[in-house]
Amino acid sequence: MIDKIKELLGSEADSLLNYKAKFPKEKLHLPGPDFVDRIFAPSDRNINVLRNLQWIFNTGRLAGTGYLSILPVDQGIEHSAGASFAPNPDYFDPENIVKLAIEGGCNAVASTLGVLGMTARKYAHKIPFIVKINHNELLTYPNKYDQIMFAGVRQAYDMGAAAVGATIYFGSEESTRQIQEVSDAFAYAHELGMATILWCYLRNSAFKTKEKDYHVSADLTGQANHLGVTIEADIIKQKLPENNGGFTALNFGKTHKKVYSDLTSDHPIDLTRYQVINNYMGRAGLINSGGASGENDFAEAARTAVINKRAGGMGLISGRKAFQRPMEDGVKLLNLIQDVYLTKEVTIA
């Protein structure tokens, strides 16, 4: 498998597979078969949260490794159903979403209250459900960008979900309310015994300049992660960082020069490791998003998985690259991602 991974990485293969990270891996809490016992058992999470986390870790092709491959399909709301499902109309049918996650060997499927509720009695005991409880809807004109609650935590619990997921747009005008809403929701989810996953996204037009898009800078996304673990997200979903220096370029907030001199470099593995560092040194797992579908999906998926794994991350949550193609090909893409985490030659940098 390592030869196939090298082929997909192309000219970046040596740089990504042999790089030694700037910040030492020995200081991190890395994924492993004992992750729930090692990290969450000493925490304040109750027994049922531990059980649901263990169920997620013990499902699919990555079962027992401590790594995660999750299929997220909330794009019907976040990007519109037409934009998301027109490339493959089969996925207007919620059952096909769950089938793809099962056939693709995923640890869990994350989707809307409607999708998972429609299929719960048939599938909630077969694969862990993650109910996404808030969304950004795009039908208001002119568009507004705000995550609002679409579902209640109790509804997720009643359908047998293992976890709830939510998004916060850190940096937005609405972020204060979102932080409060999601913090309350996560506390209730933990009380009921469900795990919590937070989409820690940045949203502010000032974060995008003519030169760079700092919505994907390591320092700003790292701080978003740190806010996310503060409200007890068990797992953090974050975009793969593409640059750094958001705080200094935008001249706001507070940072330290050692963030850029000692903790990071321009290498993508170092940038991603800074995200892991902000997740309490990996005590809360980092899963990076797979991004939009395009012409080089398999190569991009392999690259993202290699960077995440070598940085000390916990896995990928990849949707459009998988469901915007025939199911057989979607399964192959998900399996490719999982193969990176199963390949021992891809080591922690």
N, C-alpha and C positions, 0 to 999 in steps of 0.2 A: 504493500500500500504506500510505503514511503516514496517509491519511485513515481507513482501516480501523483502524489502530492507535490513532489518536486517539479513534475511536468506542468502541473496547473499553476504553480507559483512562477514558473518561467525564470526570467532574469533576477527576480527577487529571492529565489530559493535559498541561496547561500546566506544572504543578509538576514532573512527571517528565521531560518532553521538553525543557524549557528551563532547568532548574536548573544552576547552575555550582557544581561541587563545592568543598568547603572545602580539601581537600588537592590540590595541583596535579597534573594528569594528566602533565605533563612529567617527573615523577620516576618514573613507572611504566614497566615493561616490558610494552607492550600487545600483544595478539594481532595477528598479521599473517601473510601468506603465507610469510615467512622465519623464522617463530618457531623452528623446530627448528635451523636454521643459526645464528640469532642467539643463542639461549639455551642449547641443549643441546649443540651441537657443541663449545664450549669446556669442557664439563663432563667428569666422569669416566665418563659413560655410554658403553657400547661401541657399536660400529658397528651391531649388530643392534637395539639399543634405539632408536637414531636412525632406523633403517629402519622399525621398527614404529610409532614415533610419527608419522613422515611418512606412513605408510600410513593411520593413523587420521585425520590431518588432511586427507588427499587423497581421502576417501571421502564419498559422499552429496552432498546439495544444498549443503552448506557447504564442499565441497572447495576448497582453495586460499585460504580466507579467514583461517585461523588460529582460527576459532571451531568449537565442537563442539556437536552435538546427539546425545545418547546415550540409548538406550532401556534402562532398568534393570528387570529383572524377577527380583528375589530375594524378592519379597514373599510367595511361597508358603511360605517358611521364616520370614521375619521377622514376618509378620502372620497366618499360616496360609493354606493353599491355599483353604479354603472362603471365608474373608473376602476373599481377593484375587480369586478366579476365579469365584465364584458369579454376580456380575453379568454375566459373559460367559464361559460354560464352555468356549468354543473354546480359551481360553488354558491349560486343563489340558494341552493338546497342545503340547509344546515347539516343534514346527515352526512353529506359528502365531506364536510369540514372535519367532522369527528372521525370518519373513516380514513381520511388522509393521515391524521395524526396517529391512528392505530397502525395502519399499513406501513407508515413511515418510521415506526419504531420510536416514536417520541415519548418523553417522560410525562408529558401533559399536553392538554389543549387549552388555549386561552381564547375566550370569545365573549360575545355579548350575552346578556340575560336571555334575550330572545332565542339565539342560536342554541345555547346550552339547555335552556328550559325546554325547548321543543324536542330535544333528544335525550333528556336526562334519564327517563325511566328505562330506556334501552341501553344506555352507555355509561351512566355515571359511576357504575361499579366496575367498569372495564378499563377505564383510563381516567386519571385524575383530571377533574374539571377546575379551571381557573376562571372565575366569573369577573370580567372587567366591569366595574361598577360606575365609572364615569367616562364621558366622551366629549369630544369637540364636534358638534354638528355643523354642517356647512350649508344648510338651507336658509338660514337667516340672511336677508339681503339688506345692506351690504354685509359680507361675511364678518363675523366676529370670531375671535380665537379665545375660547374659554372652555375649560373642562367642567361640565356640570353633571350632577348625579342622575344616572338613568336607572339605577337599581339599588336595592337595599341589601345590606349584609345578611339579614335574616332570609331573604329570598335565595341567596347563594347557599346558605346553610341548609335550607329546606330541600333543595334539589340534590344535596349530597356532595357539594363541591369540596375539594380539598383546600382551595385557597381563593382569595379574592385579589384582584389586581386593580390598580388605579394609576392615573397620570396626574402629575403636577407640572404646570408650566412655570418653572422657577424663573424669576426675572420679569414676569408679566405683571400688569396692574392688578390682576385677579389672584395672584399667587397667595396672598395672605389668607383669603377665604378658602382657597383650595387646600392649603396646608392644614387649616383647622378642620375642614370637612374630612379630609383623608385621614388625619390623625385620629379623629373620633371613630371613623369607620374601621381603621386598623385595630384600634383598641377593642372594639366590639367583636371583630373577626377573631382576634386572639382569645377573647373570653369564650367564644363559641367553639374554639378549637381548630380554626382554619389558619393556614399560613398566609403571609402577605407579600405581594410583589409590587414594587413601585416603578413605574415608567418615569424616570427623573429627567424630563426634557426641559430645555431652555426655550424661552419664547419672548423675544423683545427685538423690535426692528433695529434698535441701536446696536445690537450685537453683530450685525452684518454690515461691514464696511465695503468700500470699493475693492480693497485689497484681499480681505479674508472674511470667511464666515465663522465668527467666534462662538456660534451655537455649538460647534464641535471642537472647541479648544479644550485641552486637557485640564487646565486650571479651573475654568468655569464649570465644566461638566463634573470635575472632581468635587468641587464645592457643592454642586447640586446633589451628588451622591451622598456627601456628608450630611446634608440636610435630610435626605431620605432615610438614612439609617438612624437619625435622631428620632424620627417618629416610628421607629421599630419596624421598618421594612425588613423582612427576612432575606429577600433577594432584590437586587437592584437591576433594572433594565436601563441600559444607557447606549447611546450611539457611539460607535467607534470614533475615538478622537482623530482629528486630521491636522491639527495645528496646536499652538500653545501661545501663552502670553495675552490672553484675553483681558485680564485685569490691568496689565500695564498698557496695552494698546488703547483700551477704552478709558483708561485713567479714572477708574472708580473702584470702590470697595477696598479691601486690604489684602495684601499678599506679602511674600518675603522673597528676597533674591535667591535664597537657597532652594526654593521650589524649582527654579530654572537652572541653577548651577549644580546642585547636589542630588535632587530627587528625580529630575527628568532630563531628557535630551530631545533631539528632533526625531529619534527613531520611534516608529509606531509602537514597538513593544514597551519602550519606556513611557510613552504617553499613556498607553493603556494601563500600565502598572500603576501610574499615579491615580487612576480611577480606582484600582483595587486598594491602594493605600488608604484612600478616603473612605472605603467601605470597612472601617475598623480593621485595617490590615488583612482584609479578606474574610473576616468573621461573618459578614453578610456577603453572599456570593454575587459576583458581577457577571451578568449575562449581557452580551452585546447584541444589538439588533442587526438583522441581515440586510436591511435596506431595500430599496426599490428593485424591481425586476428589470433586466436589461439584456444586452447581447452576450455578456461574459459571466452569467450568473454562477456557473460551477467554479470558475477560477476565483471570482470574488468571494464566494462562500468559503472556499478552502483557505483563502488568504485571511479572511476575518477570523475563522476558527483557529488558525495557527497563531495569529497575533493574540487572540484572547487566551488560548491555552498557555502559551509561553509566557504571557504577562502574569499568569496566576489567576485568570478568570475561571468561571464555573461553566461556561457554555454559551450557546447561541439561542436566540429566539427569532426564528426566520419564517416569514409568512409569504409575502408576495412572490419571492423567488420560487416558492414551492407550489402555491395554489393557482398561479397564473399560467399554468402549463398543464398538459394531460396528467392524470393522477400517477401513471406509471413513471413519468419523468420527475414529478414532484417527489415521489418516494425515493428515486435515485439521488436527488439533490439532498434530501434530508439525511439519507444514509451516508452520503459523502461527508457531510458535516460531522456526523457521529463517528465516522471512520478516523477523522483527525484526532478525536479524543481517545479513540481506542488504539491508536498507533503509538507504541512505546518510544519510537525514535523521535517523536515530537515531544521534546522535554520542556520542563520549566526553565526559562532563561535565567 
